[in-house]
Amino acid sequence: MLSATHSVRSSAGPFSVTVLQPTVAKRCVVFAAGRGGNPLRHFGLLQDLVNRDLLVIAPHFDMLTSAIPGMEDLAGRVHRLASTIEQHCPADLSLCGLGHSIGTVVLLVAAGAVATTLSGDELADSSFRAFSRLVLLAPPTDFFRRPGALASVSVPIQVWSGGQDSITPQAQARFLVGALDGKTGVDLRIEQRAGHFTFMDELPPHVSDPHPDRAGFLRALAADASRFLEGDGRE
């Protein structure tokens, strides 16, 4: 595995992208981090995906000052995601997405959804390459409550939710399953012992995790998610 962090140029200014390259890549996975914006806090999980022959590209985002992002915050992250894919995902590889928390909102917009911010602004972007599959960890789905917000989403999705998550509780994930019923396959996984940050290898400062074996859980998650991204997971 080769790991490197590059500087990417974009119309909004330069930013960093970490690229994890296997010897031979089967698919390209773009990873969208949550509020903190640093994909390296998920490094172990991403490394496990690379060990299963998946090329991982992960833009670095600025940390959000608010737990509830506005239009400028979301649009900036969508732009970085698009630039990352354009410059680091080979055209001959199918494109998959993996995201945590706010990162899942960015991925859903990239897959055709229309997000609505707390102030009522709407964000959509139809310029992305088609995704073959998405894996969403602890998604906050209140951004997609307006009628028709998810009407254009047709990609198969695997959703993970923690039973101890008070930030994006299970109801958020179950809403997504119901909203996409009949449009695409949604594989819902509930880990009852997990909290919102169990999906991270490196916890944010001053955060404790309720899971008794986070490392073991993340290894199992990587195996399950990679099978799904390769088309072998349950839908």
C-alpha positions as CSV (number, residue, x, y, z in Angstrom):
1,M,0.0,0.0,0.0
2,L,1.2,3.5,-0.9
3,S,-0.1,6.4,1.2
4,A,0.5,10.1,0.3
5,T,-1.2,13.4,0.9
6,H,-1.3,15.8,-2.1
7,S,-2.2,19.4,-2.6
8,V,-5.2,19.8,-5.0
9,R,-5.9,23.0,-6.9
10,S,-9.5,24.1,-7.3
11,S,-11.4,27.3,-8.2
12,A,-12.0,27.8,-4.5
13,G,-8.3,27.5,-3.5
14,P,-5.9,24.6,-2.8
15,F,-6.7,21.8,-0.3
16,S,-5.2,18.5,0.7
17,V,-6.2,15.0,-0.4
18,T,-4.9,11.8,1.1
19,V,-4.6,8.9,-1.4
20,L,-4.2,5.3,-0.3
21,Q,-3.2,3.2,-3.2
22,P,-3.3,-0.6,-3.4
23,T,-1.1,-2.6,-5.7
24,V,-4.0,-3.3,-8.0
25,A,-7.2,-1.3,-7.5
26,K,-10.6,-2.9,-8.2
27,R,-12.7,0.3,-7.4
28,C,-12.2,3.9,-6.3
29,V,-13.7,4.9,-3.0
30,V,-14.0,8.6,-2.1
31,F,-14.2,9.2,1.6
32,A,-16.0,12.2,3.1
33,A,-15.2,12.9,6.7
34,G,-17.6,14.5,9.3
35,R,-17.6,17.8,11.1
36,G,-13.9,17.7,12.0
37,G,-12.9,17.2,8.4
38,N,-9.8,15.1,8.9
39,P,-10.0,11.8,7.1
40,L,-6.9,10.5,8.9
41,R,-9.0,10.0,12.1
42,H,-10.5,7.1,10.1
43,F,-7.1,5.9,8.9
44,G,-7.4,2.3,10.2
45,L,-10.8,1.8,8.5
46,L,-9.5,3.3,5.3
47,Q,-6.4,1.2,5.4
48,D,-8.5,-2.0,5.8
49,L,-10.3,-1.0,2.6
50,V,-7.1,-0.5,0.7
51,N,-5.9,-4.0,1.9
52,R,-9.0,-5.3,0.1
53,D,-7.8,-3.7,-3.2
54,L,-9.9,-0.5,-3.1
55,L,-8.2,2.8,-4.0
56,V,-9.2,5.3,-1.4
57,I,-9.2,9.1,-2.0
58,A,-10.0,11.4,0.9
59,P,-10.3,15.2,0.7
60,H,-9.4,17.1,3.9
61,F,-12.1,19.6,5.0
62,D,-11.9,22.6,7.3
63,M,-13.5,21.9,10.7
64,L,-17.0,23.2,10.9
65,T,-17.5,25.9,13.5
66,S,-21.1,24.8,14.0
67,A,-22.6,21.3,14.4
68,I,-25.3,22.3,11.9
69,P,-23.6,23.4,8.7
70,G,-25.0,26.2,6.4
71,M,-25.1,26.5,2.7
72,E,-21.5,27.8,2.3
73,D,-20.1,25.0,4.5
74,L,-21.9,22.2,2.5
75,A,-21.2,23.7,-0.9
76,G,-17.5,24.0,-0.1
77,R,-17.3,20.4,0.8
78,V,-19.3,19.3,-2.3
79,H,-16.8,21.3,-4.4
80,R,-13.8,19.7,-2.8
81,L,-15.4,16.2,-3.2
82,A,-15.9,16.9,-6.9
83,S,-12.3,18.2,-7.4
84,T,-10.9,15.1,-5.6
85,I,-12.8,12.7,-7.8
86,E,-11.9,14.6,-11.0
87,Q,-8.2,14.6,-10.2
88,H,-7.6,11.3,-8.4
89,C,-10.2,8.7,-9.4
90,P,-9.3,7.0,-12.7
91,A,-12.0,7.0,-15.3
92,D,-11.7,3.2,-15.8
93,L,-12.6,2.5,-12.1
94,S,-16.1,2.5,-10.8
95,L,-16.7,5.2,-8.2
96,C,-18.0,4.4,-4.7
97,G,-18.6,6.7,-1.7
98,L,-18.0,6.2,2.0
99,G,-18.8,8.9,4.5
100,H,-19.3,9.6,8.2
101,S,-21.9,12.0,9.7
102,I,-21.9,15.3,7.7
103,G,-19.8,13.6,5.1
104,T,-22.8,11.4,4.3
105,V,-24.9,14.6,3.5
106,V,-22.2,15.6,1.0
107,L,-22.2,12.2,-0.6
108,L,-26.0,12.1,-0.9
109,V,-25.9,15.5,-2.7
110,A,-23.3,14.1,-5.0
111,A,-25.6,11.2,-5.7
112,G,-28.5,13.4,-6.7
113,A,-30.2,14.4,-3.4
114,V,-31.3,17.9,-2.6
115,A,-30.2,19.1,0.8
116,T,-32.0,21.8,2.7
117,T,-30.2,23.8,5.4
118,L,-31.7,25.0,8.6
119,S,-32.1,28.5,7.0
120,G,-34.1,26.9,4.2
121,D,-31.4,27.1,1.4
122,E,-31.3,24.2,-1.0
123,L,-28.2,22.5,-2.3
124,A,-28.1,20.2,-5.4
125,D,-25.4,19.2,-7.8
126,S,-25.9,17.1,-10.9
127,S,-22.4,17.3,-12.2
128,F,-20.9,14.2,-10.5
129,R,-19.9,10.9,-12.1
130,A,-22.4,8.2,-11.2
131,F,-21.7,6.3,-8.0
132,S,-22.0,2.5,-8.1
133,R,-22.6,2.3,-4.3
134,L,-22.5,4.3,-1.1
135,V,-21.8,3.4,2.5
136,L,-23.1,5.9,5.0
137,L,-22.0,5.9,8.6
138,A,-24.2,7.7,11.2
139,P,-26.0,9.9,8.6
140,P,-27.9,13.0,9.7
141,T,-30.9,12.9,7.4
142,D,-32.9,15.9,8.5
143,F,-31.3,17.7,5.5
144,F,-33.5,15.6,3.2
145,R,-37.0,15.9,4.7
146,R,-38.6,18.1,2.0
147,P,-40.8,16.1,-0.4
148,G,-38.8,14.8,-3.4
149,A,-35.4,15.6,-1.8
150,L,-34.2,12.0,-2.4
151,A,-36.2,11.3,-5.6
152,S,-33.1,11.3,-7.8
153,V,-31.1,8.9,-5.6
154,S,-30.9,5.5,-7.3
155,V,-27.6,4.1,-6.0
156,P,-27.5,1.1,-3.7
157,I,-26.7,2.2,-0.2
158,Q,-25.5,0.5,3.0
159,V,-26.3,2.5,6.2
160,W,-24.7,2.0,9.6
161,S,-26.3,3.4,12.8
162,G,-25.2,3.2,16.4
163,G,-27.7,2.2,19.1
164,Q,-25.9,4.6,21.5
165,D,-25.8,7.5,19.1
166,S,-27.5,10.6,20.5
167,I,-26.3,12.9,17.7
168,T,-27.8,11.0,14.8
169,P,-30.0,8.3,16.4
170,Q,-31.4,5.3,14.6
171,A,-34.5,7.2,13.5
172,Q,-32.3,9.2,11.2
173,A,-31.1,6.1,9.4
174,R,-34.6,4.5,9.4
175,F,-36.0,7.6,7.7
176,L,-33.5,7.1,4.8
177,V,-34.6,3.5,4.5
178,G,-38.3,4.5,4.3
179,A,-37.7,7.4,1.9
180,L,-35.8,5.3,-0.6
181,D,-38.1,2.3,-0.4
182,G,-38.9,1.2,-3.9
183,K,-36.2,3.5,-5.4
184,T,-33.1,1.5,-4.6
185,G,-31.8,-1.1,-2.2
186,V,-30.9,0.1,1.3
187,D,-29.0,-2.3,3.6
188,L,-29.5,-1.0,7.2
189,R,-27.0,-2.2,9.8
190,I,-27.6,-1.3,13.5
191,E,-24.7,-1.8,15.9
192,Q,-26.4,-1.5,19.3
193,R,-23.2,-0.9,21.3
194,A,-21.9,1.9,19.0
195,G,-22.1,5.7,19.5
196,H,-21.7,8.4,17.0
197,F,-17.9,8.4,17.1
198,T,-17.4,4.6,17.2
199,F,-16.9,4.8,13.5
200,M,-13.6,6.7,14.0
201,D,-10.2,5.1,14.7
202,E,-9.1,8.3,16.5
203,L,-11.7,9.9,18.7
204,P,-12.1,13.7,18.9
205,P,-10.7,15.4,22.0
206,H,-12.6,14.8,25.2
207,V,-14.9,12.2,23.6
208,S,-15.5,8.8,25.2
209,D,-16.8,5.8,23.2
210,P,-19.3,3.3,24.7
211,H,-18.2,0.4,22.5
212,P,-16.2,-2.3,24.4
213,D,-14.2,-3.2,21.3
214,R,-14.1,-0.3,18.8
215,A,-11.0,-1.7,17.0
216,G,-12.7,-5.1,16.4
217,F,-15.9,-3.5,15.3
218,L,-14.1,-1.3,12.8
219,R,-12.3,-4.4,11.3
220,A,-15.7,-6.1,10.9
221,L,-17.2,-3.0,9.4
222,A,-14.4,-2.7,6.9
223,A,-14.9,-6.3,5.8
224,D,-18.7,-5.9,5.5
225,A,-18.5,-2.5,3.8
226,S,-15.9,-3.6,1.3
227,R,-18.0,-6.7,0.3
228,F,-20.9,-4.3,-0.2
229,L,-18.9,-1.9,-2.3
230,E,-17.6,-4.7,-4.4
231,G,-21.2,-5.8,-5.1
232,D,-21.1,-8.9,-2.9
233,G,-22.9,-7.5,0.2
234,R,-26.6,-8.0,1.1
235,E,-28.9,-5.3,-0.3
